[in-house]
Amino acid sequence: MRFLLILLCLAACDSPSPRMMGGDRAEMRVGGKTYVVYRKGPAFEVIRMDRVAHGGHDAVRVAMLGAVAQATGCTPVAASVAGDSGVMRGRLDCP
């Protein structure tokens, strides 16, 4: 039982992937949803923190990239973006 409780707690956190550990963290609110953006060098990872209604995932993906741009001041490279409306990763193009 204790193991299940620990597993559920870990699944609900906004921890970055191992390669983003030690990166900069920013919490952004875009379009009524909260996102956590991690940046490490030219790489980013964004995690959606709120629920999304069925049919709202396309708009959330756009908002996630907007959150990345706001948090980093850089443009996400579209060809590098991978993931879904829960977690996205990619590279940044910075001036």
N, C-alpha and C positions, 0 to 999 in steps of 0.2 A: 504494500500500500504506500509506504513511504517513497519507494522508487517511482511509482506512478505520479505522485504529487510533485516530486522534483522534476520529472520529465515534462509535466504540464507547465510548470513555472518556466523552464528553459525555453519551451516552444513559444511562449508568449512574449519573450523579450525582444528588444530591438538591437541585439548584438550584431556587430559586423562579421562578415566572413573572415576566416583566418588571414587572408592576404590583405585585408583592410585594417587589421588591428594596428593601433597606434596612429591611425589617420585622424584628420580633423573631423569633428562631428558638428552638425547643425540641424536644428529642428525647424521645419518650415510648415506654414499653413497656407495651402493653395486650394482654391475652389471648395472651401469648407472641409477639407481633409487635412490630416497631419501626416507629414513625411519626415523621416530621419535620413539625412544625407551624410555619407562618409566620403571623404576625399583623401587620397594618398597619392601625391605626385600627379600624374596625368590621368589617374584612374578614379572612378566614382562608383558608389553603390548607394541606391536609394531604396528605402523600405517604407511601405505604406502601413500606417498604424490604425486606420479606421476600416470599418466594414464598407463594402460596396454593394449596392443593389444590383440585381440581375440586369444586364444590359448597360451598366455604367462603366465597364472596364476600359473601353476605348478612351473615354474622356479622362479616366484616371491615369492611363499611360501617358497622355499628353501633359497632364498636370504634374506627373512625376518628373518629367524632363524639365518642366518649368521650375520646379522646386530645385532641381540640380543647378540650373542656370542662376537662379536667385542666390543660392547658398554659396556657389563657387565663383560667380562672376565670369564663368566660362561657358562655352557652348558644347553640349554633348555631341559627339561625332555620331551621326545617325547610323552609319554602317557598322559601328562598333557595339551598338546597344543590343544587349541580350537580356532575356528575362520576361517577366509577365507583370501583371498589375499588382503583384505583391512585393516583388523584389526585382530591381533592374540593376545591371552593371554595364559599364562601358568606359570609353576614353573621353577626355576633354580636349577641346581646342581653345587654348587661352591666348589672349593678346600679349 
